[in-house]
Amino acid sequence: MLKILLQKLIKLYQLTISPLLGNCCRFSPSCSNYCYLAIEKYGAAKGLWLGIKRIFKCNPWSKGGIDQP
């Protein structure tokens, strides 16, 4: 149930806030897609943790690139 709630919150973010920010993620897939996929693959706790770590890696000093969960 928590897994579904987190994924719905990510989708809400993608539909409302993300378009306002533009395409600014250095990674592929985007950080929000990565978090969604990580939650799908590993469950709510580990997936959310991996998503948070990924968001902290997405900064101007990171090379970015392809990073799958």
C-alpha positions in Angstrom: 0.0 0.0 0.0 2.8 2.4 0.8 4.5 1.4 -2.5 1.3 2.5 -4.4 1.0 5.8 -2.4 4.7 6.7 -3.1 4.3 5.9 -6.8 1.1 8.0 -7.0 2.9 10.9 -5.3 5.8 10.6 -7.9 3.3 10.7 -10.8 1.6 13.7 -9.2 5.0 15.5 -9.1 5.7 14.5 -12.7 2.4 15.9 -13.9 2.4 19.2 -11.8 5.9 20.3 -10.7 8.3 18.7 -13.1 7.0 20.5 -16.2 7.6 23.8 -14.4 11.2 22.9 -13.7 12.0 21.7 -17.2 14.4 19.0 -18.2 17.2 19.5 -15.7 18.1 16.0 -14.7 21.7 14.9 -15.5 20.8 11.2 -15.6 18.7 8.9 -17.7 16.1 7.9 -16.6 15.2 11.1 -14.8 15.4 11.1 -11.0 11.7 10.8 -10.6 11.4 7.9 -13.1 14.4 6.3 -11.3 12.7 6.6 -8.0 9.4 5.2 -9.4 11.2 2.2 -11.0 13.3 1.6 -7.8 10.1 1.5 -5.7 8.6 -0.9 -8.2 11.6 -3.2 -8.2 12.7 -3.1 -4.5 9.7 -2.0 -2.6 8.8 1.2 -0.7 11.7 1.4 1.8 14.7 0.4 -0.3 13.3 2.0 -3.4 12.7 5.3 -1.7 16.2 5.2 -0.1 17.7 4.6 -3.6 15.7 7.4 -5.0 16.8 9.9 -2.3 20.5 8.9 -2.9 20.0 9.4 -6.6 18.5 12.9 -6.1 21.6 13.9 -4.0 23.8 12.6 -6.8 22.0 14.8 -9.4 24.0 18.1 -9.0 26.1 20.4 -11.2 29.3 18.5 -10.2 28.1 15.1 -11.3 28.8 13.8 -14.7 25.4 12.1 -14.8 24.7 9.4 -17.5 22.7 6.3 -17.6 21.8 4.8 -14.2 19.2 2.1 -13.9 17.8 1.0 -10.6 
